[in-house]
Amino acid sequence: MGNGLQIRKFAGVLAWALSLAINALLVSSVSAFDFDIKLPGLGLIEELADHPEIAAFYRERDFAPIWTSGDQAAQIRLQTLMDSVLAAPNHGLPYGQNDLMHIRSLINLPDTVVNRAAVEAQLSEIYVRLATSLSSGAIDPRSVDSSIARESQPPDVESLLRGISGSDPAGYLRNLVPNTLQYVMLRRELKRLDRVIETNGWGDLVEAKLLQEGDEGLAVVQLRNRLIRMGYMRRTPDPRFTASLSFAVKQFQKDHGLTSDGIADTTTLEAVNIEPQQRRRQVVAALERERWLNYPLGDKHVRVNIADFHADVILAGKSIFTTRVVVGQSQARLQTPEFSDQMTHMVINPTWYVPRSITTKEILPQLQEDPAAEPQLQMFTQEDGIIDRRGVDFQNYTAANFPYDFKQPPGPKNALGEVKFMFPNRFNVYMHDTPQRTLFQREIRNYSHGCIRVHRAEEFAEFLLSRSIDDPQSYYHSIRDSGKEQIWELPAPLPVHITYRTAFLGRDGRMHYRDDIYGRDQTLYERLKQSVPLIGRLSV
């Protein structure tokens, strides 16, 4: 009996050993083909074939999942993603309920190895797209308009995935959005406008062309009611155009860049009659533009808002110098572009070298009609210097073969005025003074050929000089009065950001709106609406 037990034990051990040997052989055989044991990794690699940066993140962690592991951390991460997708419209982003439904359909798929790899990959794709949109914008700025040369600076994909994999995924996502007062207030304005739209807007349109203090009637009531709904005055039953209504009109005019005289003229009433849906579109565009600039702009920098016709020097987030500006005309080729660069120097008593486009499109046709036209300009070539135009038959030339250039020497009538501020760029756009001072008194100031004319140019020059000159005013005047051109290098480059905001938080802490003079915000809004949703694929 003892021998039988020993035989059975031996047989069991032998079978166990044989089983191990067979399993080892099978494992060795499977590993040799890189199949089954490494299937999750292979599945992710295949799913992420078009996303090498995401694939690299998973390789570094031996393909360990961050969404589908089933542990508490993955569940919190997944819930954070779903909450953020649902909240995306609060940032003016075109994502939301449909994307959330897709995520839910993914996580409800049967739990197979193949499905898990596909779901893991798609969730990471959705997250990276959303996180990038929140941080640096949903669309490429350069795809909106040829005059927008701005480049957003999105975080790298691996850092986004590492961030959401940390201990505080919700906090990480919150910190991706612009940390600026502008962004906070624009989001608040978006929420306010959504409430207005849900409650039937601002009421009846004002049917009038001119209303002022002392008027009464239906149009006055319509104006009063819209301004009440907009928050510019308290409720009152008075149907007359009273002093309090005039005060409300003045504040509205200030907020919309209009002459603040309390008289509701045609321009003011056109602005009053703009519906909240249009204002909402402007805010959505402004939020996207704020995300485009979600990177360090420089503790001190110059910011030009084309649509507001103003330039500011910003220090630690606050304006310390402001001036009116004139910007490019509305024709496509004359618009002021959007870009960022570094101001490196200014030129006092500058020579104006006429751009080739102005020479061929404007000056040549004038000279063909009257060879004595534009007498303040000198004609020259690089080889021969100044050319006596009296010996030239301008009828012999076209824009394609005209061999001459023009320049205007320094002087009181120089098109660049006393000083120009240089931040060399491919557009040949810069800021400068101008002898045409009356243009600065107008509400809408788009009259230039693309460059930015500065109202307080002398004060701006002295402001820049004060960074290294003890008596900047005397220093500037001594150079200016010499009549000779002189270059002054800035002690350190000063960042310049040429922006375009039709909805923004003003210097007074109030929301402001401006006209979309170039139509760029409308184009941007349409592009946002048409942008590809977060769900890159509809099924697995």
C-alpha positions as CSV (number, residue, x, y, z in Angstrom):
1,M,0.0,0.0,0.0
2,G,2.9,2.3,0.9
3,N,4.6,1.4,-2.4
4,G,1.3,2.2,-4.3
5,L,1.1,5.6,-2.6
6,Q,4.7,6.4,-3.6
7,I,4.0,5.3,-7.2
8,R,0.9,7.6,-7.3
9,K,2.9,10.5,-5.9
10,F,5.7,9.9,-8.4
11,A,3.2,9.8,-11.2
12,G,1.6,13.1,-10.0
13,V,5.0,14.8,-9.8
14,L,5.9,13.5,-13.3
15,A,2.6,14.8,-14.7
16,W,3.2,18.2,-13.0
17,A,6.7,18.3,-14.4
18,L,5.5,17.4,-17.8
19,S,2.8,20.1,-17.7
20,L,5.4,22.7,-16.8
21,A,7.6,21.6,-19.6
22,I,4.7,21.8,-22.1
23,N,3.6,25.2,-20.8
24,A,7.2,26.5,-20.9
25,L,7.4,25.4,-24.5
26,L,4.1,27.0,-25.4
27,V,5.1,30.3,-23.7
28,S,8.4,30.2,-25.4
29,S,6.7,29.6,-28.7
30,V,4.1,32.4,-28.2
31,S,6.8,34.9,-27.0
32,A,8.8,34.1,-30.1
33,F,5.9,35.4,-32.3
34,D,5.2,38.3,-29.9
35,F,1.6,37.3,-29.7
36,D,-1.0,37.0,-26.9
37,I,1.3,37.9,-24.0
38,K,2.1,41.3,-25.5
39,L,-1.3,41.7,-27.2
40,P,-2.3,44.8,-25.2
41,G,0.8,46.6,-26.2
42,L,0.5,45.6,-29.8
43,G,-3.2,46.7,-29.7
44,L,-2.3,50.1,-28.4
45,I,0.5,50.5,-30.9
46,E,-1.9,49.7,-33.7
47,E,-4.6,52.0,-32.4
48,L,-2.2,54.8,-31.9
49,A,-0.5,54.5,-35.3
50,D,-1.4,58.1,-36.1
51,H,-0.5,59.4,-32.7
52,P,3.2,58.6,-32.1
53,E,3.5,61.0,-29.2
54,I,0.7,59.2,-27.3
55,A,2.2,55.8,-28.2
56,A,5.6,57.0,-26.8
57,F,3.9,57.8,-23.5
58,Y,2.6,54.3,-23.2
59,R,5.9,52.6,-24.2
60,E,7.6,54.4,-21.4
61,R,5.1,52.9,-18.9
62,D,5.2,49.4,-20.5
63,F,1.7,50.0,-21.8
64,A,0.1,50.3,-18.4
65,P,-3.4,51.9,-18.9
66,I,-4.5,55.1,-17.3
67,W,-8.2,54.9,-18.2
68,T,-9.2,51.2,-18.2
69,S,-7.3,49.7,-15.3
70,G,-10.5,49.7,-13.2
71,D,-8.8,51.0,-10.0
72,Q,-10.0,54.1,-8.1
73,A,-7.4,56.4,-9.7
74,A,-8.5,55.5,-13.2
75,Q,-12.2,56.0,-12.3
76,I,-11.4,59.5,-10.9
77,R,-9.4,60.2,-14.0
78,L,-12.2,59.1,-16.3
79,Q,-14.8,61.1,-14.3
80,T,-12.6,64.2,-14.6
81,L,-12.4,63.8,-18.3
82,M,-16.2,63.4,-18.6
83,D,-16.8,66.4,-16.4
84,S,-14.4,68.5,-18.5
85,V,-16.0,67.4,-21.8
86,L,-19.4,68.4,-20.5
87,A,-18.1,71.8,-19.2
88,A,-16.2,72.6,-22.5
89,P,-19.0,74.9,-23.8
90,N,-18.4,77.1,-20.7
91,H,-15.1,77.8,-22.3
92,G,-16.7,78.6,-25.7
93,L,-15.4,75.3,-27.1
94,P,-17.5,73.3,-29.5
95,Y,-17.5,70.1,-27.5
96,G,-20.0,68.7,-25.0
97,Q,-22.9,66.3,-24.8
98,N,-22.3,64.3,-28.0
99,D,-18.7,63.7,-27.1
100,L,-19.7,62.6,-23.6
101,M,-22.2,60.1,-25.0
102,H,-19.4,58.7,-27.1
103,I,-17.2,58.3,-24.1
104,R,-20.0,56.5,-22.3
105,S,-20.5,54.1,-25.2
106,L,-16.8,53.3,-25.2
107,I,-16.6,52.4,-21.5
108,N,-19.7,50.3,-21.8
109,L,-18.2,48.0,-24.5
110,P,-17.6,44.3,-23.6
111,D,-14.3,44.0,-21.6
112,T,-12.1,42.2,-24.1
113,V,-8.4,42.6,-24.6
114,V,-8.9,44.1,-28.1
115,N,-11.7,46.5,-26.9
116,R,-9.6,47.6,-23.9
117,A,-6.7,48.6,-26.1
118,A,-9.0,50.5,-28.5
119,V,-10.9,52.2,-25.7
120,E,-7.7,53.2,-23.9
121,A,-6.3,54.7,-27.1
122,Q,-9.5,56.6,-27.9
123,L,-9.8,58.0,-24.5
124,S,-6.3,59.3,-24.6
125,E,-6.9,60.9,-28.0
126,I,-10.0,62.6,-26.7
127,Y,-8.2,63.8,-23.6
128,V,-5.2,65.2,-25.5
129,R,-7.5,67.0,-28.0
130,L,-9.6,68.5,-25.2
131,A,-6.6,69.5,-23.0
132,T,-4.8,71.1,-26.0
133,S,-8.0,73.0,-26.9
134,L,-8.3,74.3,-23.3
135,S,-4.7,75.3,-23.1
136,S,-3.8,76.8,-26.5
137,G,-7.0,76.8,-28.6
138,A,-9.1,74.4,-30.6
139,I,-8.0,75.7,-34.1
140,D,-4.7,76.8,-35.6
141,P,-4.7,80.6,-35.7
142,R,-3.0,80.7,-39.1
143,S,-5.9,78.7,-40.6
144,V,-8.4,81.5,-39.9
145,D,-7.0,84.3,-42.0
146,S,-3.8,85.0,-44.0
147,S,-3.2,88.1,-41.8
148,I,-3.0,86.1,-38.6
149,A,0.6,84.9,-38.2
150,R,0.2,84.0,-34.6
151,E,1.5,80.6,-33.4
152,S,-0.1,79.1,-30.3
153,Q,2.2,77.1,-28.0
154,P,0.5,73.9,-26.9
155,P,2.0,71.7,-24.2
156,D,3.7,68.6,-25.5
157,V,1.5,65.5,-25.5
158,E,3.5,63.4,-23.1
159,S,3.4,66.1,-20.4
160,L,-0.4,66.3,-20.9
161,L,-0.7,62.6,-20.3
162,R,1.7,62.6,-17.4
163,G,-0.2,65.5,-15.8
164,I,-3.6,63.7,-16.0
165,S,-2.0,60.6,-14.6
166,G,-0.9,62.4,-11.4
167,S,-2.7,62.6,-8.1
168,D,-4.9,65.6,-8.9
169,P,-6.2,65.2,-12.5
170,A,-9.0,67.9,-12.0
171,G,-6.5,70.4,-10.7
172,Y,-4.2,69.7,-13.5
173,L,-6.9,70.4,-16.1
174,R,-7.9,73.6,-14.3
175,N,-4.4,74.9,-14.5
176,L,-4.2,74.3,-18.3
177,V,-6.5,77.2,-19.1
178,P,-5.2,80.8,-19.3
179,N,-4.6,82.2,-15.8
180,T,-5.6,85.7,-16.7
181,L,-8.3,88.1,-15.5
182,Q,-9.4,88.5,-19.2
183,Y,-10.1,84.8,-19.4
184,V,-12.0,84.7,-16.1
185,M,-14.2,87.7,-17.0
186,L,-14.8,86.5,-20.6
187,R,-16.1,83.2,-19.2
188,R,-18.3,85.1,-16.7
189,E,-19.6,87.2,-19.6
190,L,-20.3,84.1,-21.6
191,K,-22.4,82.7,-18.8
192,R,-24.3,86.0,-18.4
193,L,-25.1,86.1,-22.1
194,D,-26.3,82.5,-22.0
195,R,-28.7,83.4,-19.3
196,V,-29.9,86.4,-21.3
197,I,-30.5,84.3,-24.4
198,E,-32.4,81.7,-22.3
199,T,-34.7,84.5,-21.0
200,N,-35.7,85.9,-24.4
201,G,-32.8,88.4,-24.9
202,W,-32.9,92.2,-24.4
203,G,-36.4,92.9,-25.7
204,D,-37.8,94.8,-28.7
205,L,-35.4,96.5,-31.0
206,V,-35.3,100.3,-30.9
207,E,-37.1,101.7,-34.0
208,A,-35.5,105.1,-34.3
209,K,-32.6,107.0,-35.9
210,L,-32.1,109.6,-33.2
211,L,-33.2,109.9,-29.6
212,Q,-32.0,112.4,-27.0
213,E,-33.0,114.0,-23.7
214,G,-36.5,115.4,-23.7
215,D,-37.9,112.9,-26.3
216,E,-40.7,110.5,-25.4
217,G,-42.7,107.8,-27.1
218,L,-42.5,104.1,-28.0
219,A,-38.9,104.3,-29.3
220,V,-37.7,105.8,-26.0
221,V,-39.5,103.0,-24.1
222,Q,-37.8,100.4,-26.3
223,L,-34.4,102.0,-25.7
224,R,-35.0,102.3,-21.9
225,N,-36.1,98.6,-21.7
226,R,-33.1,97.3,-23.6
227,L,-30.7,99.2,-21.5
228,I,-32.5,98.0,-18.3
229,R,-32.1,94.4,-19.6
230,M,-28.5,95.0,-20.4
231,G,-27.9,96.3,-16.8
232,Y,-27.2,99.9,-17.6
233,M,-30.0,101.4,-15.5
234,R,-32.6,100.4,-12.9
235,R,-36.2,99.7,-13.8
236,T,-38.4,102.8,-14.1
237,P,-41.9,103.4,-15.6
238,D,-40.9,106.8,-17.0
239,P,-41.5,106.8,-20.8
240,R,-39.4,110.0,-21.3
241,F,-35.8,110.3,-22.3
242,T,-34.6,111.5,-18.9
243,A,-31.2,112.5,-17.5
244,S,-30.9,109.0,-16.0
245,L,-31.5,107.4,-19.4
246,S,-28.9,109.8,-20.9
247,F,-26.4,108.7,-18.3
248,A,-27.1,105.1,-19.2
249,V,-26.6,105.8,-22.9
250,K,-23.2,107.5,-22.0
251,Q,-22.0,104.4,-20.2
252,F,-23.2,102.2,-23.0
253,Q,-21.3,104.3,-25.5
254,K,-18.1,104.1,-23.4
255,D,-18.4,100.3,-23.3
256,H,-18.7,100.2,-27.1
257,G,-16.0,102.6,-28.1
258,L,-18.4,105.4,-29.2
259,T,-18.5,109.1,-28.5
260,S,-19.9,109.3,-25.0
261,D,-22.4,112.2,-25.3
262,G,-25.6,110.6,-24.1
263,I,-27.3,111.1,-27.5
264,A,-28.6,107.9,-29.1
265,D,-27.7,108.6,-32.7
266,T,-27.7,106.1,-35.5
267,T,-24.4,104.5,-34.6
268,T,-25.3,104.1,-31.0
269,L,-28.7,102.7,-31.8
270,E,-27.2,100.2,-34.2
271,A,-25.0,99.0,-31.3
272,V,-27.9,98.9,-28.9
273,N,-29.9,96.7,-31.4
274,I,-27.2,94.1,-31.7
275,E,-28.6,90.9,-30.2
276,P,-27.0,88.9,-27.4
277,Q,-26.3,86.0,-29.7
278,Q,-23.9,88.2,-31.7
279,R,-22.2,89.4,-28.5
280,R,-21.9,85.7,-27.4
281,R,-20.1,84.9,-30.7
282,Q,-17.7,87.7,-30.0
283,V,-17.0,86.4,-26.5
284,V,-16.4,82.9,-27.9
285,A,-13.9,84.3,-30.4
286,A,-12.2,86.3,-27.7
287,L,-11.8,83.2,-25.4
288,E,-10.2,81.3,-28.3
289,R,-7.8,84.2,-28.9
290,E,-6.9,84.3,-25.2
291,R,-6.0,80.7,-25.4
292,W,-3.8,81.4,-28.4
293,L,-1.7,83.7,-26.2
294,N,-1.5,81.3,-23.2
295,Y,2.2,81.6,-22.7
296,P,4.5,84.2,-21.0
297,L,4.0,87.4,-22.9
298,G,6.8,89.3,-21.0
299,D,6.4,90.9,-17.6
300,K,6.5,94.2,-19.5
301,H,5.2,94.3,-23.1
302,V,3.3,96.3,-25.6
303,R,-0.1,95.1,-26.6
304,V,-2.0,96.6,-29.6
305,N,-5.7,95.8,-30.0
306,I,-6.5,96.5,-33.6
307,A,-10.3,96.4,-33.1
308,D,-10.1,98.8,-30.2
309,F,-7.7,101.2,-31.9
310,H,-5.5,101.4,-28.8
311,A,-2.0,100.4,-27.7
312,D,-1.0,99.8,-24.1
313,V,2.3,99.1,-22.3
314,I,1.5,96.3,-19.8
315,L,3.5,95.8,-16.6
316,A,2.6,92.9,-14.3
317,G,-0.8,92.6,-16.0
318,K,-1.7,96.3,-15.7
319,S,-1.6,99.1,-18.3
320,I,0.9,101.8,-17.4
321,F,0.8,103.7,-20.7
322,T,-2.0,103.9,-23.2
323,T,-2.5,105.7,-26.5
324,R,-4.9,105.8,-29.4
325,V,-3.7,104.3,-32.7
326,V,-4.7,104.2,-36.3
327,V,-4.6,100.8,-37.9
328,G,-4.8,99.3,-41.4
329,Q,-7.8,99.8,-43.7
330,S,-10.4,97.0,-44.2
331,Q,-9.3,95.9,-47.6
332,A,-7.5,92.6,-47.3
333,R,-4.1,93.8,-48.5
334,L,-4.1,96.8,-46.2
335,Q,-5.2,95.2,-42.9
336,T,-2.9,95.2,-39.9
337,P,-1.8,91.6,-39.3
338,E,-1.8,89.8,-36.0
339,F,1.5,88.6,-34.7
340,S,4.1,88.9,-31.9
341,D,7.7,90.1,-32.1
342,Q,10.3,92.1,-30.2
343,M,10.8,95.9,-30.4
344,T,14.5,96.4,-30.6
345,H,15.0,100.1,-31.5
346,M,13.3,103.3,-32.5
347,V,14.3,105.8,-35.2
348,I,14.0,109.5,-34.4
349,N,13.6,111.8,-37.5
350,P,13.0,108.7,-39.7
351,T,13.3,108.6,-43.5
352,W,10.2,107.0,-45.0
353,Y,11.0,104.3,-47.5
354,V,7.8,103.9,-49.5
355,P,6.7,100.3,-49.6
356,R,6.8,98.7,-53.1
357,S,3.1,98.1,-53.0
358,I,2.3,101.8,-52.5
359,T,4.9,102.8,-55.1
360,T,3.3,100.6,-57.9
361,K,-0.3,100.7,-56.9
362,E,-0.7,104.4,-55.9
363,I,2.3,106.6,-56.7
364,L,3.0,105.4,-60.3
365,P,-0.6,106.0,-61.5
366,Q,-0.4,109.5,-60.0
367,L,2.9,110.2,-61.8
368,Q,1.5,108.9,-65.1
369,E,-1.2,111.6,-64.8
370,D,1.0,114.3,-63.4
371,P,4.8,113.8,-63.3
372,A,5.0,116.5,-60.6
373,A,2.8,114.7,-58.2
374,E,4.0,113.8,-54.7
375,P,6.8,116.4,-54.8
376,Q,7.9,115.6,-51.2
377,L,9.1,112.2,-52.4
378,Q,12.6,111.5,-53.8
379,M,13.0,108.9,-56.5
380,F,16.0,106.7,-56.4
381,T,17.7,103.4,-57.2
382,Q,20.2,101.6,-55.0
383,E,22.8,101.8,-57.8
384,D,22.4,105.5,-59.0
385,G,21.0,107.2,-55.9
386,I,18.6,110.2,-56.4
387,I,17.0,110.3,-59.9
388,D,15.7,113.5,-61.4
389,R,12.1,112.5,-62.3
390,R,11.8,115.3,-64.8
391,G,13.7,113.2,-67.3
392,V,11.5,110.1,-66.8
393,D,8.5,109.2,-69.0
394,F,6.3,107.3,-66.5
395,Q,4.0,106.2,-69.3
396,N,6.7,103.7,-70.3
397,Y,6.3,101.7,-67.1
398,T,3.9,99.3,-65.5
399,A,3.8,98.0,-61.9
400,A,5.7,95.0,-63.1
401,N,8.7,96.8,-64.7
402,F,8.9,100.1,-62.8
403,P,12.6,100.3,-61.8
404,Y,12.5,103.1,-59.2
405,D,11.8,103.4,-55.5
406,F,10.8,106.4,-53.4
407,K,11.7,107.9,-50.1
408,Q,10.7,110.9,-48.0
409,P,13.5,112.6,-46.0
410,P,12.9,113.6,-42.3
411,G,10.8,116.6,-41.8
412,P,7.6,118.0,-40.3
413,K,5.5,116.5,-43.2
414,N,7.2,113.1,-43.2
415,A,4.6,110.3,-43.3
416,L,6.2,108.7,-40.3
417,G,6.2,111.9,-38.2
418,E,9.0,112.4,-35.7
419,V,9.7,108.8,-34.7
420,K,9.1,105.2,-35.6
421,F,9.2,102.1,-33.3
422,M,10.8,99.1,-34.8
423,F,10.1,95.4,-34.2
424,P,11.5,93.8,-37.5
425,N,9.0,91.4,-39.0
426,R,8.1,89.8,-42.4
427,F,5.1,92.1,-42.8
428,N,7.3,95.3,-42.6
429,V,4.7,96.6,-40.0
430,Y,5.8,99.0,-37.3
431,M,4.5,101.7,-35.0
432,H,5.1,105.3,-35.9
433,D,4.1,109.0,-35.4
434,T,2.1,110.8,-38.1
435,P,1.4,114.4,-39.2
436,Q,-2.3,113.4,-39.7
437,R,-3.4,114.2,-36.2
438,T,-7.1,114.7,-36.9
439,L,-7.7,111.0,-37.5
440,F,-7.1,110.2,-33.8
441,Q,-10.3,112.1,-33.0
442,R,-12.5,109.6,-34.9
443,E,-14.2,106.6,-33.3
444,I,-13.3,104.2,-36.1
445,R,-9.6,104.6,-37.0
446,N,-8.7,102.2,-39.8
447,Y,-7.0,104.4,-42.3
448,S,-3.4,103.2,-42.7
449,H,-1.7,100.8,-45.1
450,G,-1.1,98.3,-42.3
451,C,1.3,100.0,-40.0
452,I,0.2,101.4,-36.6
453,R,0.1,105.2,-36.2
454,V,0.6,106.3,-32.6
455,H,-1.2,109.3,-31.2
456,R,1.1,109.9,-28.2
457,A,4.2,109.0,-30.1
458,E,6.5,111.6,-28.5
459,E,5.4,110.5,-25.0
460,F,5.8,106.8,-26.0
461,A,9.4,107.6,-27.2
462,E,10.2,109.3,-23.9
463,F,8.6,106.4,-22.0
464,L,11.0,104.0,-23.7
465,L,14.0,106.4,-23.2
466,S,13.2,106.6,-19.5
467,R,14.4,103.0,-19.1
468,S,18.0,104.2,-19.4
469,I,18.0,108.0,-19.8
470,D,17.8,110.3,-16.8
471,D,16.1,113.2,-18.6
472,P,14.3,111.5,-21.5
473,Q,12.3,114.5,-22.6
474,S,15.3,116.7,-23.1
475,Y,17.3,113.9,-24.7
476,Y,14.5,113.2,-27.2
477,H,14.0,116.9,-28.0
478,S,17.7,117.4,-28.6
479,I,17.7,114.6,-31.2
480,R,14.4,115.6,-32.8
481,D,15.5,119.3,-33.1
482,S,18.7,118.3,-34.9
483,G,16.6,117.2,-37.9
484,K,19.0,114.3,-38.4
485,E,17.9,110.7,-38.5
486,Q,19.2,108.7,-35.4
487,I,18.7,105.2,-34.3
488,W,18.3,104.5,-30.6
489,E,18.7,100.9,-29.5
490,L,16.4,99.7,-26.6
491,P,18.5,98.4,-23.6
492,A,16.6,95.2,-23.9
493,P,14.0,93.9,-26.5
494,L,10.4,94.7,-25.6
495,P,7.8,92.1,-26.6
496,V,5.1,93.5,-28.9
497,H,1.8,91.6,-29.3
498,I,-0.5,92.8,-32.1
499,T,-4.0,91.4,-31.2
500,Y,-7.5,91.6,-32.4
501,R,-10.2,91.7,-29.7
502,T,-13.8,92.8,-30.3
503,A,-14.8,91.6,-26.8
504,F,-12.5,92.3,-23.8
505,L,-12.2,93.4,-20.2
506,G,-11.5,97.2,-20.4
507,R,-9.0,99.3,-18.4
508,D,-12.1,100.3,-16.3
509,G,-12.9,96.7,-15.3
510,R,-16.0,96.6,-17.5
511,M,-16.7,94.4,-20.5
512,H,-16.2,96.2,-23.8
513,Y,-17.3,95.4,-27.3
514,R,-16.0,96.7,-30.7
515,D,-16.9,96.2,-34.3
516,D,-15.4,93.3,-36.2
517,I,-13.8,95.7,-38.7
518,Y,-11.9,93.0,-40.6
519,G,-14.6,90.2,-40.2
520,R,-12.0,88.0,-38.6
521,D,-14.0,87.1,-35.5
522,Q,-17.0,86.0,-37.6
523,T,-14.6,83.7,-39.6
524,L,-13.0,82.4,-36.4
525,Y,-16.4,81.6,-34.9
526,E,-17.5,79.8,-38.0
527,R,-14.3,77.8,-38.0
528,L,-14.8,76.9,-34.3
529,K,-18.4,75.6,-35.2
530,Q,-17.0,73.5,-38.0
531,S,-14.0,72.1,-36.2
532,V,-13.7,68.4,-35.9
533,P,-15.4,67.1,-32.7
534,L,-13.4,65.4,-30.0
535,I,-14.5,62.0,-31.2
536,G,-12.1,61.1,-33.9
537,R,-13.7,57.7,-34.5
538,L,-17.3,56.7,-34.1
539,S,-16.8,53.0,-33.1
540,V,-14.2,50.4,-32.2
